[in-house]
Amino acid sequence: MDRSVRVGVAAVIVRDDTILLGERIGAHGANTWATPGGHLEFGESIEACAEREVLEETGLNAHFVKKLFFTNDVFCREQKHYVTLFVLLSCETGEPKVTEPDKCKRWKWCRLDELPNPLFLPLQNLFEEHPQLADLV
């Protein structure tokens, strides 16, 4: 069993008081809602990773704005451990498309006070640890 800790990057995209979330399928966290994101690759900047993952997963051209927070996420059932780096990105135009149908069922713009359930563990941890997040984005 791989006992290494991986680094995940989560792209928070806010538009008109909503946040972009996708319903995960396939990998760990199936049937939960998450921001676009993925693994940080060797030598890649956090900002470039966030922009790349958004483009790969949604087809949107988003641009880095600022670093937000990190969470420490242990998926007990899957025996996986991640440190997830959350970053804020801007994307003023375009609508997300499901470009990886084996990983995401659909994308949805969600109001922060009406988030779908259940949320992906890193996103749950983010909102629990930083309830003021709505004020920062």
Short mmCIF file of the C-alpha atoms (twelve columns), coordinates in Angstrom:
data_MODEL
# 
_entry.id   MODEL 
# 
loop_
_atom_site.group_PDB 
_atom_site.id 
_atom_site.type_symbol 
_atom_site.label_atom_id 
_atom_site.label_alt_id 
_atom_site.label_comp_id 
_atom_site.label_asym_id 
_atom_site.label_seq_id 
_atom_site.Cartn_x 
_atom_site.Cartn_y 
_atom_site.Cartn_z 
_atom_site.pdbx_PDB_model_num 
ATOM 1   C CA . MET A 1   0.000   0.000  0.000   1 
ATOM 2   C CA . ASP A 2   1.270   3.473  -0.937  1 
ATOM 3   C CA . ARG A 3   1.593   5.475  2.305   1 
ATOM 4   C CA . SER A 4   2.832   8.692  0.701   1 
ATOM 5   C CA . VAL A 5   1.119   12.041 1.124   1 
ATOM 6   C CA . ARG A 6   0.077   13.662 -2.150  1 
ATOM 7   C CA . VAL A 7   -0.387  17.365 -2.916  1 
ATOM 8   C CA . GLY A 8   -3.707  18.350 -4.436  1 
ATOM 9   C CA . VAL A 9   -4.589  21.740 -5.871  1 
ATOM 10  C CA . ALA A 10  -8.201  22.928 -5.758  1 
ATOM 11  C CA . ALA A 11  -9.329  25.788 -7.996  1 
ATOM 12  C CA . VAL A 12  -11.998 28.007 -6.461  1 
ATOM 13  C CA . ILE A 13  -13.727 29.879 -9.274  1 
ATOM 14  C CA . VAL A 14  -16.254 32.491 -8.188  1 
ATOM 15  C CA . ARG A 15  -18.650 34.195 -10.578 1 
ATOM 16  C CA . ASP A 16  -21.672 36.334 -9.656  1 
ATOM 17  C CA . ASP A 17  -21.759 35.140 -6.027  1 
ATOM 18  C CA . THR A 18  -21.514 31.477 -7.077  1 
ATOM 19  C CA . ILE A 19  -18.746 28.880 -6.980  1 
ATOM 20  C CA . LEU A 20  -18.111 26.243 -9.641  1 
ATOM 21  C CA . LEU A 21  -18.556 22.680 -8.353  1 
ATOM 22  C CA . GLY A 22  -18.525 19.335 -10.103 1 
ATOM 23  C CA . GLU A 23  -20.135 16.056 -9.093  1 
ATOM 24  C CA . ARG A 24  -17.285 13.526 -8.833  1 
ATOM 25  C CA . ILE A 25  -17.489 9.986  -10.154 1 
ATOM 26  C CA . GLY A 26  -14.980 7.188  -10.471 1 
ATOM 27  C CA . ALA A 27  -12.039 7.957  -8.190  1 
ATOM 28  C CA . HIS A 28  -12.052 8.581  -4.460  1 
ATOM 29  C CA . GLY A 29  -14.758 10.977 -3.420  1 
ATOM 30  C CA . ALA A 30  -17.294 9.567  -5.891  1 
ATOM 31  C CA . ASN A 31  -20.756 11.158 -5.612  1 
ATOM 32  C CA . THR A 32  -19.430 14.223 -3.793  1 
ATOM 33  C CA . TRP A 33  -19.180 17.816 -5.029  1 
ATOM 34  C CA . ALA A 34  -15.782 19.450 -5.537  1 
ATOM 35  C CA . THR A 35  -14.027 22.332 -7.196  1 
ATOM 36  C CA . PRO A 36  -11.913 21.604 -10.271 1 
ATOM 37  C CA . GLY A 37  -8.470  20.406 -9.287  1 
ATOM 38  C CA . GLY A 38  -5.938  17.647 -9.252  1 
ATOM 39  C CA . HIS A 39  -2.405  16.593 -8.450  1 
ATOM 40  C CA . LEU A 40  0.519   18.976 -8.420  1 
ATOM 41  C CA . GLU A 41  3.065   17.669 -10.910 1 
ATOM 42  C CA . PHE A 42  6.829   17.675 -10.345 1 
ATOM 43  C CA . GLY A 43  8.305   21.115 -11.055 1 
ATOM 44  C CA . GLU A 44  4.898   22.728 -11.630 1 
ATOM 45  C CA . SER A 45  3.842   25.908 -9.855  1 
ATOM 46  C CA . ILE A 46  0.646   25.821 -7.815  1 
ATOM 47  C CA . GLU A 47  -0.818  28.564 -10.001 1 
ATOM 48  C CA . ALA A 48  -0.023  26.711 -13.239 1 
ATOM 49  C CA . CYS A 49  -1.459  23.495 -11.816 1 
ATOM 50  C CA . ALA A 50  -4.755  25.191 -10.950 1 
ATOM 51  C CA . GLU A 51  -5.056  26.790 -14.392 1 
ATOM 52  C CA . ARG A 52  -4.148  23.510 -16.133 1 
ATOM 53  C CA . GLU A 53  -6.610  21.436 -14.135 1 
ATOM 54  C CA . VAL A 54  -9.456  23.893 -14.789 1 
ATOM 55  C CA . LEU A 55  -8.760  23.821 -18.534 1 
ATOM 56  C CA . GLU A 56  -8.452  20.004 -18.606 1 
ATOM 57  C CA . GLU A 57  -11.591 19.381 -16.553 1 
ATOM 58  C CA . THR A 58  -13.930 22.164 -17.720 1 
ATOM 59  C CA . GLY A 59  -12.526 23.677 -20.922 1 
ATOM 60  C CA . LEU A 60  -12.491 27.088 -19.196 1 
ATOM 61  C CA . ASN A 61  -9.523  29.452 -19.390 1 
ATOM 62  C CA . ALA A 62  -9.216  30.638 -15.801 1 
ATOM 63  C CA . HIS A 63  -6.460  32.813 -14.387 1 
ATOM 64  C CA . PHE A 64  -4.823  32.702 -10.982 1 
ATOM 65  C CA . VAL A 65  -5.830  35.452 -8.542  1 
ATOM 66  C CA . LYS A 66  -4.502  34.475 -5.094  1 
ATOM 67  C CA . LYS A 67  -3.641  31.653 -2.718  1 
ATOM 68  C CA . LEU A 68  -6.329  30.942 -0.140  1 
ATOM 69  C CA . PHE A 69  -5.797  28.111 2.373   1 
ATOM 70  C CA . PHE A 70  -4.675  24.507 2.668   1 
ATOM 71  C CA . THR A 71  -6.339  21.492 4.264   1 
ATOM 72  C CA . ASN A 72  -4.992  18.197 5.600   1 
ATOM 73  C CA . ASP A 73  -7.255  15.468 4.195   1 
ATOM 74  C CA . VAL A 74  -7.151  11.815 5.234   1 
ATOM 75  C CA . PHE A 75  -9.471  9.532  3.277   1 
ATOM 76  C CA . CYS A 76  -9.701  6.624  5.742   1 
ATOM 77  C CA . ARG A 77  -11.715 4.222  3.588   1 
ATOM 78  C CA . GLU A 78  -9.470  4.726  0.539   1 
ATOM 79  C CA . GLN A 79  -6.280  4.883  2.637   1 
ATOM 80  C CA . LYS A 80  -5.217  8.112  0.901   1 
ATOM 81  C CA . HIS A 81  -3.738  11.249 2.433   1 
ATOM 82  C CA . TYR A 82  -3.612  14.628 0.700   1 
ATOM 83  C CA . VAL A 83  -2.613  18.147 1.538   1 
ATOM 84  C CA . THR A 84  -4.908  20.267 -0.596  1 
ATOM 85  C CA . LEU A 85  -3.898  23.794 -1.611  1 
ATOM 86  C CA . PHE A 86  -6.876  26.027 -2.385  1 
ATOM 87  C CA . VAL A 87  -6.399  28.911 -4.812  1 
ATOM 88  C CA . LEU A 88  -8.775  31.525 -6.157  1 
ATOM 89  C CA . LEU A 89  -9.073  31.841 -9.930  1 
ATOM 90  C CA . SER A 90  -10.959 34.247 -12.152 1 
ATOM 91  C CA . CYS A 91  -13.015 33.201 -15.161 1 
ATOM 92  C CA . GLU A 92  -15.447 35.832 -16.379 1 
ATOM 93  C CA . THR A 93  -16.739 34.145 -19.525 1 
ATOM 94  C CA . GLY A 94  -17.708 30.745 -20.831 1 
ATOM 95  C CA . GLU A 95  -19.583 27.823 -19.368 1 
ATOM 96  C CA . PRO A 96  -17.917 24.664 -18.069 1 
ATOM 97  C CA . LYS A 97  -18.129 21.449 -20.078 1 
ATOM 98  C CA . VAL A 98  -17.638 17.911 -18.811 1 
ATOM 99  C CA . THR A 99  -14.376 17.107 -20.586 1 
ATOM 100 C CA . GLU A 100 -13.462 14.123 -18.375 1 
ATOM 101 C CA . PRO A 101 -16.700 12.101 -18.160 1 
ATOM 102 C CA . ASP A 102 -14.936 9.312  -16.259 1 
ATOM 103 C CA . LYS A 103 -14.176 11.761 -13.416 1 
ATOM 104 C CA . CYS A 104 -17.039 14.277 -13.369 1 
ATOM 105 C CA . LYS A 105 -20.766 13.840 -13.960 1 
ATOM 106 C CA . ARG A 106 -21.646 17.538 -14.293 1 
ATOM 107 C CA . TRP A 107 -20.583 21.092 -13.436 1 
ATOM 108 C CA . LYS A 108 -22.826 23.529 -11.606 1 
ATOM 109 C CA . TRP A 109 -22.565 27.130 -10.405 1 
ATOM 110 C CA . CYS A 110 -23.643 27.052 -6.724  1 
ATOM 111 C CA . ARG A 111 -24.413 29.800 -4.264  1 
ATOM 112 C CA . LEU A 112 -22.214 29.573 -1.157  1 
ATOM 113 C CA . ASP A 113 -25.304 29.542 1.060   1 
ATOM 114 C CA . GLU A 114 -26.910 26.737 -1.006  1 
ATOM 115 C CA . LEU A 115 -24.099 24.219 -1.527  1 
ATOM 116 C CA . PRO A 116 -24.999 20.702 -2.684  1 
ATOM 117 C CA . ASN A 117 -24.319 17.668 -0.508  1 
ATOM 118 C CA . PRO A 118 -22.215 15.803 0.142   1 
ATOM 119 C CA . LEU A 119 -19.096 17.897 -0.378  1 
ATOM 120 C CA . PHE A 120 -15.698 16.356 -1.224  1 
ATOM 121 C CA . LEU A 121 -13.628 15.926 1.975   1 
ATOM 122 C CA . PRO A 122 -11.109 18.724 1.233   1 
ATOM 123 C CA . LEU A 123 -13.981 21.145 0.566   1 
ATOM 124 C CA . GLN A 124 -15.767 20.023 3.762   1 
ATOM 125 C CA . ASN A 125 -12.567 20.628 5.702   1 
ATOM 126 C CA . LEU A 126 -12.078 24.030 4.067   1 
ATOM 127 C CA . PHE A 127 -15.536 25.270 5.074   1 
ATOM 128 C CA . GLU A 128 -15.219 23.830 8.600   1 
ATOM 129 C CA . GLU A 129 -11.817 25.416 9.175   1 
ATOM 130 C CA . HIS A 130 -12.600 28.715 7.401   1 
ATOM 131 C CA . PRO A 131 -16.293 29.568 7.751   1 
ATOM 132 C CA . GLN A 132 -15.440 33.148 6.726   1 
ATOM 133 C CA . LEU A 133 -14.468 31.924 3.251   1 
ATOM 134 C CA . ALA A 134 -17.494 33.601 1.660   1 
ATOM 135 C CA . ASP A 135 -16.154 36.968 2.801   1 
ATOM 136 C CA . LEU A 136 -12.732 36.321 1.263   1 
ATOM 137 C CA . VAL A 137 -13.828 35.318 -2.209  1 
# 
